[in-house]
């Protein structure tokens, strides 16, 4: 089944930290760790500007139940595969 194959390829988030400089420190089930700079998204995507302009919103980030999306509200979210692909590799 195509959907089952695709679903298993999406990286699942195991652990996440919302750092004060608008960076995400993310570890995935496969052991990969990355530092993802959300500042670039804040500068280029209008919806993301709220992360800086709405006091406290940054620290309210959560991971959805599928562990494949980080979200702050119904308009601001990041898929795990984007974080996985574009984050800078780090060690635990």
Buried (B, 14 or more C-beta within 10 A) or exposed (E): EEEEEEEEEBBBBBEBEBEEEBBBBBBBEEEBBBBBBBBEBBEEEEBBBBBBEEEEBBEEBEBEEEBBBBBBBEEBBBBBEBBBEEBEEEEE
